[in-house]
Structures are given as structure tokens and as C-alpha cells.
Amino acid sequence: MLYPSVGDEVKMRRTDTVIKIESRVAEGGQGVVFRGVDSGGHDLAVKWYRKNKYLERQYNQIEYLTSYSRPHPSFAWPIDIVNHPTIVGFGYTMEWVEARFVSLVEVLKKKVQPNFRTLILIGIELNEAFSALHSRGLCYRDINFGNLLVDPYRGDVSIVDNDNIGSESSRQGIKGTLRFMAPELIVGSSAPSIVTDLYSLAVFLFYLFMHGHPLEGQKVNASYTWDKGQEQSETVKVTHFFGRDPLFVYDPSDASNRPEYDSPVLRWWDIYPEFFKGVFVKAFTTGLKEPSLMKRVTETQWRSALYQLNDQLFSCSCGAAVFKDFDIPNKRCWNCSGTSLSVPIMEVPSGTCVLSPGFKLTRHHLFKDFDYKDSIGSVEPHPNITGELVFRNTSNISWIIEPVGEGVKEVKPGQRMQVRPMKIHFDKIATTILNT
């Protein structure tokens, strides 16, 4: 036999934990994935490698990865090598990925898309996971739709197939998936690295927010032909347009590869504020042609951009979710084309935030300490007045507020106040709410 069968038992090398194979769930180029159950009744995934000339190298790679703790909760990290008593070869076990996680392709195909806060949360979680991985000097190598799974309702991320991960100095066979690979990988001028990961991450984020590939526009599509004898393979086309001669669909100095008239990218691009689009411009202009940590968009830059994007989200009077664009004050709503987008904003040390349902004020807004998890306040719809908002104190200290035209008031932890122009004192930090 080449693989375990349903009902067989495999054993973890380090702990001698026995895993019973319950079902065969997937098969790929490297091997077969099974669902197994340990003695405690916990579901685990078992990947068993197909016999090949790289088997020893794969064994060493998994042994190397299992010596590391999981860098971030989003990684379905290899736990241990497993063996079968009678089958030559090996596999490894990892956390079972729940059915709620699906490929981004499945998400983008649905008529009802995740809301913007969920999309942003997916982007944040993905970015944080790769930041944690890269901080250890490791690169992923194969960012693609099949390996990065998302929960379209909660915004969680699950990163699978982690057996391709390694240090930048290690040499492995895998270079990536063609449409996500950095140009220098496609043309063979560079090996996989953190720098090439950053390019692939930018491609995935472009798909997440713009629903298309950043390099696939009119110039690429014009190369397709059905004339007999002139057809080119997909590999040849991708190698040329994504490797040797790549051009961003919104390159500011060359409009020859703009999105087609029916491309989703054309519609989604205009929804986002100028600063956010500018990050993608950097990723696919200087970052496309000058591969380095200085020229590509880093996780720190994505982190700032994604949180700023979240801070500028609100609802138009027509009910559509839109972004306040401080670079284009009279920007029209993408849904109703209205320009009366007056919203309350809050001036905080980290910048300007739009107050809308779902907004959370965090420590970073006040102290610029990159603590985005610790919520200090949250905005909710007013329970009695349609269209009005309240701001709830979710911290453990009282706020002192000075509403315009009113006296000084105290908002205790758990209490809420109606949003209106005022100054708010969070201990020694002062902020201001304004109407725009």
C-alpha cells in the first residue's frame, strides 16, 4: 500500500499519540489528506506524502517546522510526523480546518459579499499572520487561493499547506503558484523570500478588495487570439505579462492595461479612498519593478492602511456602505450618486475617524501603540432615534465630556452618550467630535 486506509491507525513520532484514519478528504500533487481522530476524540488532519525523489527533503522540512511553535493562530501548523506500522513513508498531522473556512474564490463568486468590515478583518488577520511568520525569518513561498482560506462571516483566516515554509536560505522545489508569483520568481532571477512573499500578499489583498488580478487588463486580454497556429498557452502568457513585462491595471503613467469595461475591478476600485488605492499603486509599480523590502509594501504599511480604511467606513443615507475620502470631499456615493455625505468624525492622536455603527475606538487611536485589540469605546445606533448614534464607554475608566453648548459631564464604564460635537477627555488624552 502507498497510503493508509480508512480505519488504519498512525502514530505521532514524538508523543506516540495514536490517530485513527476516519476519511480521505483530498488528494494533491504531494500526497493525500485524511481526517483523523486522536484518543481524546479531537479531529486532526493527516497529510501523507506520495513516494517521490524528494521524500527525504520533505521529511527534514517537516521535522524542521515541528521544532517551531505556531507563529500565529491562523496557521494550521504541522504538529508532528506520523508513521504507519506497515507502510513505507510518512505523513504529518496538523489542526483540522473547520468547514466554515472556504477559498476566497468561492467568496468572490457569491452574489452577497461579506461586508466591508469583514473584508478588512480578513485582510488584517492575513497580514498579521505573515508578519508573525516573517519576523521569524521564515517565508511561506506559495500564497494562493487554495492555501489561504477565509471565514466570510467572521473574518477569520486559516492558512494551510504549511509544509512549503522555510528560511530564506533553504532551497526547496516549490516556487509558488504562477498567478501569485513575483515577477523575479517567474523569470528565475530570484529565489523565494520574504520579499517575494510581500508581492504575493499584495496580489491576494488586491483580489480580496478589488475582485480581480492587479496585472490582468486590456493589454493582456488583447493578446488572446483564436487564430489557428497563433494560440499561446496560459503559461506563456502569464510568464510574459506577469513576469517579463508586467503592468499594473492602474499604473499612473501607462493606461494601456486598464481593466476591461466589464471587469469587477473597474467597479470596486472607485469605491475605495485615494490613500488606500495609493498603497496598491506602490505595490504594483515601484514594488513590481524594484523587488526589495524598501520598495514593496510591508506588513507594517498594510497594517496602517487597513486600520485607516476601517476608520473611514460609514453608511450613506441610502444605506450603502461607503468610505469617507478626505482627499475628495465631495466624492459621490457609489450606490445612489449622492454627495450629501455629512458624518460625525473624531479627531484622535492617530488621525481622523468616522463615527459609524461598528466603529471601535482602541488604545492605538489614543496612544499610537499598535494595540488594536483593546477596545475603549464603540459606536452603536441610537436605541430610540433613527439615524442618530451613541458612543458606549467600553473601558474601565470614566470619560469626561464637554458637549458644545452644554456643561461638563461624566460617562462611566458601560454607559453610553449621544454622539454630537464635543471634547472627550480619556484620562490625559483629549479628542474632539465634529460634524462634517
Secondary structure by P-SEA (a helix, b strand, c coil): cccccccbbbbbccccbbbbbcccccccccbbbbbbbcccbbbbbbbbbccccaaaaaaaaaaaaaaccccccccccccbbbbbcccccccccccccccccccaaaaaaccccccaaaaaaaaaaaaaaaaaaaaacccccccccccbbbccccbbbbbccccccccccccccccccccccccccccccccccaaaaaaaaaaaaaaacccccccccaaaaaaccccccccccaaaaaaaccccbbbbcccccccccccccccaaaaaaaaccaaaaaaaaaacccccccccccccccaaaaaaaaaaaaaacccccccbbbbbccccccccccccccccbbbbbbbccccbbbbccccccccccccccccccccccccccccccccbbbbbbcccbbbbbbcccccbbbbcccccccccbbbbbcccbbbbbbcc
